[in-house]
Amino acid sequence: MKPAVFCSFAATALMLASTVDAHGQMLLPSYRPITTKYRADCLFGLKGAGDDELQWAPVENLSQRGQADQPAAETFNIYNGCRGLVYEKENNVTEIKAGVEFDVEYYIQATHPGYMRLSIVKPSTDSVGKITYNKDTEVAYFSDFANTAGTFTVSATIPTNVTGCENAGDCALQFYWHSDIANQSYPTCADITISGSGAGSTSTTTSSSSAAADASYDTGSTDALADDTTTTTSTDASSDDSTTTDAPATTTTEAPTVTTAAPTATTSTPMTESDKCSVRRRRVRQ
């Protein structure tokens, strides 16, 4: 009986730890994955963490997991705007058409009210090879965000004057959720390319042999981001078809999907505590 009690206690502790670190993230467009390179380069205290924690936990908490005698790689920066993640050629890349409405799906596990900003971010590299994602264009801003747990979809439109995002790795879409109350930030990035404007909405995701995708923009200071001037971008283009292409070149056309301008809950059910206990890594639709 004692081993069973110990097992139950350990499982409960694991579940509680997972709950503390789980907050929320962007699900679509396809977000950057936790890769082998990331685990090799990151803070020592993050190397054994689960993918869910690394994707969901506030970056302020993750940044405290360093160890002086086992430092991160010189090029690693947890505050690079994308949780320390960078573009890798194996990442999924989503093509978005400028001037046309597209959907952003996200999941909120812990309700920390604040704001959420969608931005196009571009990478800059310093003398040692450290990459930081800087805001190029704000796409949308939601001032009253994360008051309810669940999976939601909002619509946004990339301005037609955005340039320099034709190739994979040139740009990323950054989902930046910040809570002043909790004093925490939860960025997610998706790798994207941007094509010219048109009448219908076409979104294409290209994947290589391994999964995932990336994008983001925080410059490394939560205060700096919170102080940015923010504007709300309205969207009036209609949502059209979405096409997903898996390497080498298979195209699937789905029925049009329509969402409201305000966040709309989908039928997806948030993970229960028992789900987190039994399965550490939650699979999400990409």
Secondary structure, 3 states (H helix, E strand, C coil): CHHHHHHHHHHHHHHHHHHHHCCEEEEECCECCCCHHHHHHCCHHHCCCCHHHHHHCCHHHHCCCCCCCCCCCCCCCCCCCCCCCCCCCCCEEEEEECCCEEEEEEEECCCCCEEEEEEEEEEEECCCCCEEEEEEEEEEEEEEECCCCEEEEEEEECCCCCCCCCCCCCEEEEEEEEECCCCEEEEEEEEEEEECCCCCCCCEEEECCCCCECCCCCCCCHHHHHCCCCCCCCCCCCCCCCEEEECCCEEEECCCCCCCCCCEECCCCCCCHHHHHHCCCCCCCC
